[in-house]
């Protein structure tokens, strides 16, 4: 951000929002103040946690996840400082951390999967006590997983909403399953960071505007529906002038348009539109059509069998053979042909036979022609009638270009139907005409139905158009206030969106800077750099976080999956780098941090850097770390710090029990176990005195060697030696004295006072002898006491 740019207004409370309303136009100001009055002007960030900082005082967990019937009880120092709680995997440390998170969050749902019920103990009991030094609060959870809150003034009640809200915002308890998923998806990382921002009032204002906008949009949809129905009704009623006016003014017409439409609507016709006069659909009578074609075929056959001029010849023969013709009497008597004057040919018999045959032929032709004419006359119902002018106009007004061809086809077929006769029509032509007629009928049938349906709709529209117009105008009157409010709400929402962006940027900038700084600390030995981190996307949708990474001086391509270049350890480091600035904001009422396995997949040098940062945090916060990895304790001791170290060990068969031990040194811890075992043996000896003595000396030497090796590793870290160096140096140092001498050599290089080994020569010799089967005399308690002195001296070397 430009340091020279003037500071921008950051609105965080309802009072800030109320003050900003005075700088808006009257409509937005009025709506904004109306919402502010609904909430009051008190800050939405006011919570009942302002009497912090709060610290963890004690934790008791029973019957929860991996903790069975025997409870785990942790007493903590409610003040700034660092507490390490170490345990092997499966001991129950994450169960305890989850119990703390469950109670302090007010029982909010987890973002990870867990079987909360313990299979051995169904009576869950979680009790977390927090204090601010003046007031203790017990936050309890029973078998039903419901969380209650009680203190000196409250018997038992649900935790105050403000407490749960603050916990969700700052997340003072971080479990590894929660943070591990953060870096996998930019949306998760956005929510993780965004929830730390004090944007409650603005987001609630945005939600209230969303409700107002949804109401206005619903009103607009109803108005659009009524308006669309009115336009459709006017279209069907056949009033293009009124329809055009309706479309021009839109659904939310002004008052002048409403008055103008009212005048036009007054002239709507009161009667239904005239009938369409559509021709009936002609039949596809296959029998008639087949009969007509067959009649024409028979007629053609008869015609083909006759002679040209047969009728004239027939008539001439009739005259020749007419006995009443006196001129031909002599020809008949003497058998002289009247045509060629030849005699003795029997012409009368020939002429009579020919005349009879010609009479039969002409009679068959006449019969065939009559049958064909009758068959053609019966086709009137199978061919289209003349196309009415009204239908022609309706068809030509349709947008389909094929209608023009059909009109021409209709006219042609109608002309053929009007001129049908046996003289003008052949069987082949008739078959083609009938095929076209059937095709035209198939096309006309649905169009006829559509035209009738349109007319029915028009008739219905005539009856309802006034009702549709009245419904639309009534809806318009009723929705005008909501529509006006919608317009103002949309403008105001854009303003609130700007306020949110400004607030996110201004508040996130210091957090983002801390993220980059902490990433640099946790990743300082690697070339991969976090150049920038920013909240991106909108304030409501598609929220994400932009990570600008660089490998040395080469930028990693930006994108949704840019974090894929990170190793598992780097991902966890980035998760911590984003979490810690969020959890440690100055406004947080929680003076504590609880971290579960924060060094998962960390290299040793990254553990070292985190140890330094946790020590810095512990100067002003109570930091409680659960881990199975002793490297963190050793790195912290290498800085000369002495954090509270609590060890959790699970033992007991068949009912497991977790033992809580405050550890000052690993060697002393082993001696404590040895003394406990010897005390049990005093009650019930399990071996000879010599065997017990040998075992005691061997375990004392093991405790001393453990403490020496631990201190070697701690001082080696101060000297910044390679991680493998202490182990390599110890390969040739088999005896305790040799290991002590190596430790003193490290101490001199680090400027640390060495252990005066000469003071403990006798004890060192006894321990070496005992571990080799040479049991010296003396009381066991003495050797344990003397070994403890050496361990205390060694432990004191690291400060």
SVG drawing of the C-alpha trace seen along z (x, -y; Angstrom):
<svg xmlns="http://www.w3.org/2000/svg" viewBox="-88 -14 127 77">
<polyline fill="none" stroke="black" stroke-width="0.4" points="0.0,0.0 1.2,-3.5 2.6,-5.1 1.9,-8.5 -1.8,-7.8 -4.2,-9.5 -5.7,-7.1 -9.1,-5.7 -12.1,-5.4 -12.4,-2.0 -15.9,-1.3 -15.9,1.4 -18.9,0.5 -22.5,-0.5 -21.5,-4.0 -19.0,-4.3 -21.7,-3.3 -24.2,-5.8 -21.6,-8.5 -20.9,-7.5 -24.6,-7.9 -24.3,-11.6 -22.0,-11.6 -24.4,-9.8 -27.2,-11.0 -30.6,-11.4 -32.1,-8.1 -29.2,-6.0 -28.7,-7.9 -32.4,-7.3 -32.2,-3.6 -28.9,-3.2 -30.1,-5.0 -33.2,-2.9 -31.0,0.2 -28.8,-1.4 -31.8,-2.2 -32.9,1.4 -29.5,2.4 -28.9,-0.6 -25.6,-2.5 -23.7,-0.3 -20.7,1.4 -21.3,4.9 -17.8,5.8 -18.7,5.1 -18.3,8.5 -18.3,9.7 -14.6,10.6 -13.3,7.1 -12.1,7.9 -9.3,10.1 -6.6,11.2 -7.8,14.7 -5.4,17.5 -5.7,21.2 -5.6,22.4 -6.4,26.1 -7.8,28.8 -9.6,32.1 -10.6,34.6 -12.3,37.9 -14.2,40.2 -13.3,38.1 -11.8,39.5 -8.7,41.5 -9.0,40.6 -10.9,43.3 -12.2,43.7 -9.1,42.4 -9.0,38.6 -6.1,36.6 -5.6,33.5 -3.3,30.7 -2.5,27.8 -1.1,24.8 0.4,21.5 -2.1,18.8 0.5,16.2 2.7,15.5 5.2,18.3 5.9,21.4 4.6,24.9 5.6,28.0 3.4,31.1 5.2,34.1 3.9,37.6 4.2,40.5 1.6,40.8 -1.5,42.5 -1.1,41.2 -4.0,38.7 -2.4,35.3 -4.6,34.5 -7.6,35.7 -6.9,33.2 -6.2,30.4 -9.5,31.2 -11.3,31.1 -9.9,27.6 -11.0,26.5 -14.5,28.0 -15.2,26.2 -13.6,22.9 -15.4,22.7 -18.7,23.2 -19.1,26.6 -18.8,25.3 -18.6,28.0 -15.2,29.3 -13.9,28.9 -12.2,32.3 -13.5,35.8 -13.1,37.3 -14.8,40.0 -15.5,37.9 -17.0,40.7 -14.6,43.0 -15.3,46.7 -14.4,47.6 -16.1,44.7 -19.4,43.2 -19.4,40.6 -17.7,37.7 -16.3,35.0 -14.3,32.0 -13.6,29.1 -11.5,26.1 -10.8,23.3 -9.8,19.9 -8.9,16.9 -8.0,13.2 -6.4,13.1 -9.6,11.7 -12.3,14.0 -12.2,17.8 -14.6,19.3 -15.3,23.0 -16.3,24.1 -17.7,27.7 -18.9,30.4 -20.9,33.5 -21.9,36.7 -24.2,34.9 -21.3,32.7 -23.2,29.5 -21.0,26.8 -21.9,24.8 -20.4,21.8 -20.2,21.0 -18.4,18.7 -18.9,17.3 -22.0,15.3 -23.4,17.8 -24.6,21.3 -24.7,22.8 -25.5,21.4 -24.5,21.5 -21.3,19.6 -22.0,16.0 -22.3,15.7 -19.6,13.0 -17.2,15.5 -17.8,18.1 -17.6,15.3 -14.3,14.1 -13.0,17.7 -14.0,18.2 -12.4,14.9 -9.0,15.4 -8.8,19.2 -6.5,19.4 -6.5,23.2 -5.1,24.7 -5.2,28.4 -3.1,29.9 -6.2,31.4 -7.6,27.9 -4.6,26.0 -3.4,28.8 -6.4,28.2 -6.0,24.5 -3.3,24.3 -4.8,27.0 -7.5,24.6 -7.3,20.8 -10.9,20.7 -10.1,22.3 -7.1,20.0 -9.4,17.0 -11.9,18.1 -9.2,18.8 -7.7,15.3 -10.9,13.4 -12.5,14.7 -9.8,12.9 -11.0,9.5 -13.4,7.3 -16.0,7.0 -19.1,8.2 -21.0,4.9 -20.4,4.5 -21.2,8.0 -24.4,7.9 -25.3,4.7 -24.5,6.5 -26.8,9.4 -29.6,6.9 -29.3,5.3 -29.4,8.7 -32.8,9.3 -34.1,6.0 -32.9,6.7 -34.4,10.1 -37.8,8.6 -37.5,6.1 -36.4,8.7 -39.3,10.9 -41.6,7.9 -40.0,7.2 -40.4,10.8 -44.2,10.7 -44.5,7.4 -42.8,8.8 -45.1,11.8 -48.2,9.6 -46.8,7.3 -45.9,10.2 -49.5,11.6 -50.9,8.2 -48.7,7.8 -49.6,11.3 -53.3,10.6 -53.2,7.4 -51.2,9.1 -53.9,11.8 -56.7,9.2 -55.4,7.7 -54.4,4.3 -50.8,3.7 -51.0,0.0 -51.7,0.8 -49.1,3.6 -46.4,1.3 -47.1,-1.3 -47.0,1.3 -43.6,2.6 -42.2,-0.9 -43.1,-1.9 -41.9,1.4 -43.2,3.2 -42.5,0.3 -44.3,-2.3 -44.4,-5.9 -47.7,-7.7 -48.0,-9.4 -47.6,-6.0 -50.2,-4.5 -52.8,-7.2 -52.0,-6.9 -52.5,-3.1 -55.7,-3.5 -57.1,-5.7 -56.0,-3.2 -57.5,-0.3 -60.9,-2.0 -61.3,-1.3 -60.9,2.4 -63.5,4.3 -66.3,5.8 -67.0,8.6 -65.0,11.6 -63.1,11.4 -64.9,12.5 -64.9,16.2 -61.9,17.3 -63.7,19.1 -61.1,21.8 -61.9,24.5 -62.6,28.0 -59.8,30.4 -60.2,32.6 -60.3,36.3 -57.7,38.8 -60.2,41.4 -57.9,44.2 -60.8,46.2 -62.2,43.2 -58.8,42.2 -57.9,45.7 -61.3,46.1 -60.8,42.8 -57.3,43.8 -58.7,47.3 -61.6,45.7 -59.2,43.5 -57.0,46.5 -60.0,48.4 -61.0,45.5 -57.5,45.3 -57.7,49.0 -61.1,48.7 -59.9,45.7 -56.9,47.6 -59.0,50.6 -61.2,48.4 -60.5,47.0 -60.2,43.4 -63.4,42.1 -65.3,45.2 -68.5,43.2 -68.5,41.6 -68.0,45.0 -70.8,46.4 -73.1,43.6 -72.2,44.1 -72.9,47.8 -76.2,47.1 -77.2,45.0 -76.0,47.7 -78.0,50.4 -81.1,48.3 -83.8,50.2 -85.7,47.0 -83.0,45.7 -84.4,46.4 -81.3,45.3 -79.3,48.3 -82.1,50.9 -80.6,52.0 -77.1,52.3 -78.5,54.5 -80.5,56.6 -77.5,57.2 -74.8,57.3 -73.0,54.3 -70.8,52.4 -71.9,48.8 -68.4,47.6 -66.3,49.6 -69.1,50.8 -67.7,54.4 -70.2,57.2 -70.6,60.5 -68.7,59.5 -71.4,59.9 -71.0,56.3 -74.3,56.1 -73.3,58.9 -69.8,57.3 -71.3,53.8 -73.9,55.2 -71.2,57.1 -68.9,54.0 -71.7,51.8 -72.6,54.1 -69.0,54.2 -68.7,50.4 -71.8,50.0 -70.5,52.2 -67.1,50.3 -68.7,46.9 -71.1,48.1 -68.1,49.4 -66.3,46.1 -69.3,44.1 -69.7,46.3 -66.1,46.0 -66.2,42.2 -69.4,42.1 -67.7,44.2 -64.6,42.0 -66.6,38.8 -68.6,40.2 -65.4,41.3 -63.8,37.9 -66.8,36.1 -66.5,38.2 -63.0,36.8 -64.3,33.3 -63.9,34.2 -60.3,35.4 -59.0,32.2 -58.5,28.7 -61.2,26.1 -60.4,22.6 -58.1,20.8 -60.1,18.1 -58.5,14.6 -58.5,14.4 -56.6,17.7 -54.2,16.7 -53.4,13.4 -52.9,15.3 -50.6,17.8 -48.5,15.2 -48.1,13.3 -46.3,16.2 -42.5,16.0 -41.9,19.4 -40.8,19.0 -42.3,22.4 -45.8,21.0 -45.5,19.1 -44.8,22.3 -47.7,24.0 -50.1,21.2 -49.0,21.6 -49.4,25.4 -52.9,24.9 -54.0,22.6 -52.8,25.0 -54.5,28.0 -57.7,26.0 -57.7,25.1 -57.2,28.7 -60.0,29.8 -62.4,27.3 -61.5,28.6 -61.5,32.4 -62.9,34.4 -62.1,37.6 -61.1,35.6 -58.4,33.5 -57.1,36.0 -55.0,39.1 -54.5,41.8 -50.8,40.9 -51.6,37.2 -54.4,37.9 -52.2,40.1 -49.6,37.3 -52.3,34.7 -53.8,36.9 -50.3,37.4 -49.7,33.6 -53.2,33.1 -52.5,35.6 -49.2,33.9 -50.8,30.5 -53.5,31.7 -50.9,33.1 -49.2,29.6 -52.5,27.7 -54.0,29.8 -51.7,28.5 -51.7,25.0 -55.5,25.0 -55.4,26.2 -53.0,23.4 -55.2,20.8 -58.2,22.0 -56.2,22.1 -55.0,18.6 -58.6,17.5 -59.7,19.2 -56.9,17.4 -57.9,14.1 -61.5,14.7 -60.2,15.5 -58.0,12.5 -60.8,10.3 -62.6,11.5 -59.6,11.2 -57.4,8.4 -59.0,5.8 -58.5,8.1 -54.8,8.6 -54.2,4.9 -55.9,4.1 -53.9,6.9 -50.7,5.5 -51.5,1.9 -52.6,3.0 -49.4,4.9 -47.4,1.9 -49.1,-0.4 -48.3,2.2 -44.7,2.8 -43.6,-0.8 -42.2,-1.2 -40.3,2.1 -38.9,1.3 -37.8,-2.2 -36.3,-0.6 -34.6,2.0 -32.9,-0.6 -31.6,-2.4 -30.5,0.9 -28.5,1.9 -26.7,-1.4 -26.0,-1.2 -24.9,2.4 -22.2,1.3 -21.1,-1.3 -21.0,1.3 -19.0,3.5 -16.4,0.7 -16.4,0.3 -15.7,4.0 -12.9,4.0 -11.3,1.0 -11.7,2.5 -10.2,5.9 -7.2,4.2 -6.5,1.9 -6.9,4.5 -5.3,7.3 -2.2,5.4 -0.5,5.7 -1.6,9.3 -0.2,10.0 3.1,8.3 3.4,10.5 2.6,13.6 5.5,12.7 7.8,12.0 7.0,15.2 7.3,17.2 10.7,15.7 11.7,16.8 10.4,20.4 11.8,20.7 15.0,18.7 17.3,21.6 15.3,22.2 15.3,20.3 11.4,20.2 10.2,16.8 6.7,15.5 6.8,12.2 3.2,11.2 -0.1,12.5 -3.4,10.7 -7.2,11.4 -8.6,11.5 -12.0,12.1 -15.3,10.4 -16.6,9.7 -19.3,12.3 -18.3,14.9 -15.2,16.4 -13.1,15.4 -9.5,16.5 -6.0,15.7 -3.3,14.7 0.1,16.1 3.1,14.5 5.9,17.0 9.4,16.8 12.2,19.4 15.2,17.2 14.7,14.4 12.4,16.3 8.6,15.8 6.5,18.9 3.5,18.7 0.6,17.3 -2.7,19.2 -5.1,21.1 -2.6,24.0 0.6,22.0 1.0,23.5 1.6,26.9 5.3,26.1 5.5,26.2 6.7,29.2 4.7,30.7 6.9,28.9 6.6,25.6 2.9,26.0 2.7,26.4 5.1,23.5 2.8,21.3 -0.2,22.5 1.5,21.5 2.6,18.2 -1.0,17.4 -2.4,18.7 -0.2,17.0 -0.7,13.4 -4.5,14.0 -4.4,15.5 -2.2,12.8 -4.0,9.7 -3.8,7.0 -7.6,6.9 -7.9,10.6 -9.2,11.2 -7.3,14.4 -3.9,14.3 -3.1,17.9 -2.3,20.0 -2.7,23.8 -0.8,25.5 -1.2,29.2 1.9,30.7 3.0,27.4 6.3,29.0 4.7,31.7 7.0,32.5 9.5,29.8 13.2,30.1 15.4,29.6 16.4,26.1 12.8,25.1 12.1,26.5 14.9,24.2 13.3,21.1 9.9,21.9 11.4,22.4 12.8,18.9 9.5,17.4 7.5,19.3 9.9,18.0 9.3,14.5 5.5,15.0 5.8,16.5 7.1,13.2 3.6,11.7 1.3,14.8 0.7,18.1 1.8,20.6 0.9,24.3 2.3,26.8 1.4,30.4 3.9,32.5 5.4,36.0 8.7,34.6 11.3,33.8 13.3,31.7 11.3,28.6 12.1,28.9 15.8,29.3 15.9,26.3 14.2,24.2 16.7,25.3 19.5,24.5 18.4,20.9 18.9,21.0 15.2,21.0 13.6,23.3 10.0,23.8 7.6,25.8 7.8,29.4 5.0,31.8 5.3,35.4 2.3,37.6 2.9,41.4 0.2,44.1 0.5,47.2 -1.8,49.7 -3.4,52.9 -6.3,53.5 -7.4,50.0 -4.9,47.5 -4.0,44.5 -2.1,41.4 0.5,40.2 1.4,36.5 4.9,35.6 6.6,32.2 10.0,32.8 13.0,30.6 15.5,32.9 15.2,36.3 17.8,37.8 16.1,36.7 12.8,38.1 14.4,41.5 15.7,41.4 12.2,40.6 10.9,43.7 13.8,45.7 12.9,44.6 9.2,45.4 10.2,48.9 12.5,49.5 9.7,48.3 7.4,51.0 10.2,53.6 10.6,52.7 7.1,53.9 7.5,57.0 11.1,58.0 11.5,59.5 15.2,60.3 18.4,60.6 20.1,57.6 23.0,57.9 20.7,58.0 18.7,55.0 22.0,53.1 23.3,53.9 20.1,52.9 20.0,49.6 23.6,48.7 22.9,49.5 19.8,47.4 21.6,44.5 24.3,44.6 21.6,44.7 19.9,41.6 23.2,39.8 24.1,40.7 20.7,39.6 21.2,36.2 24.7,35.8 23.6,36.6 20.7,34.2 22.9,31.4 25.4,32.2 22.6,31.8 21.4,28.5 24.9,27.0 25.6,28.2 22.6,26.2 24.0,23.1 27.3,23.8 25.2,24.2 26.9,27.5 25.5,29.9 22.6,32.0 24.7,35.2 27.8,33.8 27.0,34.8 26.1,38.3 29.3,38.7 31.4,37.4 29.7,39.8 30.6,42.9 34.0,43.2 32.9,42.1 31.6,45.3 32.3,44.5 30.4,42.0 33.6,40.1 34.5,39.8 31.0,38.5 31.3,36.0 34.7,34.8 33.1,34.4 30.3,32.3 32.9,30.1 34.7,29.6 31.5,28.4 30.8,26.2 34.2,24.5 33.6,23.8 30.2,22.3 31.6,20.3 29.6,22.4 31.2,23.4 32.1,27.1 31.0,29.8 33.7,30.3 33.9,34.1 36.6,34.6 34.1,34.0 32.1,37.1 34.9,39.5 33.8,42.1 30.2,42.0 31.2,42.2 33.4,45.2 30.7,46.9 28.2,46.5 30.6,47.9 31.6,50.8 27.9,51.7 27.0,51.7 29.8,54.3 28.8,56.6 31.1,55.3 28.6,54.3 30.2,51.8 29.0,51.7 26.8,48.9 23.2,47.9 21.2,47.6 19.6,44.3 23.2,42.9 24.0,43.8 20.7,42.4 21.3,39.2 24.9,38.8 23.8,39.5 21.1,36.8 23.8,34.3 25.7,35.0 22.6,34.8 21.6,31.5 25.1,30.1 24.9,31.2 21.3,29.9 22.4,26.5 24.9,26.1 22.2,25.0 21.1,22.1"/>
</svg>
